[in-house]
Amino acid sequence: MHPHLHGLLRNGRRLSDRHWIDPRCHHTWIRADTLADDLLAADALLFLLSCLLSYWALRSRGLRRMHRLEKIADAIFIIAMIGMVVVCALITYTISLPAR
């Protein structure tokens, strides 16, 4: 399996369920409009773009085009991974803040 596809499948899982369980154990859906959600959505699109470019590189016939697409896919994948680390740090910082 190509490394980009493997990384996408392993790391591209949804990080937030957007629901919580109240004390009566009923599932209640809430709307989550946070910066972390927006960043995760953009990050998921970057992972998808990296995956598609990687697949296109595998299917390309020209050696020069294949290497160029691989480099672009690698760069986008690294940017998406850094974005995921930033979002995780943001979520961790937000959770660690004392409640007001």
N, C-alpha and C positions, 0 to 999 in steps of 0.2 A: 504494500500500500504506500502511496506517495506520502512523504512526511507532512505536506500541507493538509491533505485530507485527513490523515490520522490526527493531527493537532486540532483540526476543526471539529472532528467528531468527539474528541476527548474533552476539549476545553470550551466548545461552543454551546454547552448546555445552558439552559436558562438559569440565571442565578437567583431570581426572585419569583416566588409563586404568586405574589400579589393577593394573598388572602391570609387570614388569620383565623384562629379558632377561639371563640369566646368561651366564657366559663360554662355555658350550657352545652358546649361541644357541638355547636352548629357552625357549619362553614358559612362565613359571611364574606362576600366579595367587596373589596374596597378599591377605590381609584387611587393609584399611586403616581403622583406627579412630582417626582423628585429629580434632581440633577443626576443622581446615580442611574435612574431608569433611562433617562435620555442618553447618557453616555454608554450604557450597556446596549441600547438599540443601535447606536452608531458603531459600536465595537462589533456587534453581530454582523452588521453590513460589511465591515472591513474583513472579517473572517470569511464571509461568503464570497466577497470579491477575490480574496487571496485563493480560495478554493477553486473558483471558476478560472482564474488565470493559470493556476497550476494545472488544471485539467486541460486547458487550451494548449499549454506548453507541451503536455504529453501527447496531444493529438496533432501538434504542428509537424509539418514535414521538413521545414527549413531548419537547419542546425542553428543558424544565427538568430532566427526568430525565437526558437525554443529557449536558447540561453538568455535572451533579453526578457522573455516572459517569465522565466524562472527567477531572474533577479528582481523583477518588479513584484512578483508574488511573494518572494522572500521578504522584501522590504515591507510590504503591506502587512504580512503576517507578524513581523517583529513589532511594527507600530501597533497592531491590534493587541498583541501580548502586553506591551507596555501600557496600553490603554486599560487593559483588564487589571493590571497591577494597581494603576492609579484609582480605578473605581473601587477595588477591594480596600485600598487604603482609605478612601473617602467613606466607605461604609463602616469600616472599623472605627474611624475617628468619630463619625456621627453616633455610633452605638455607644462609644465610651464617654460621650458628653453627659454630664449630670442632668437629670430631668429638672425642668423648671416648674 
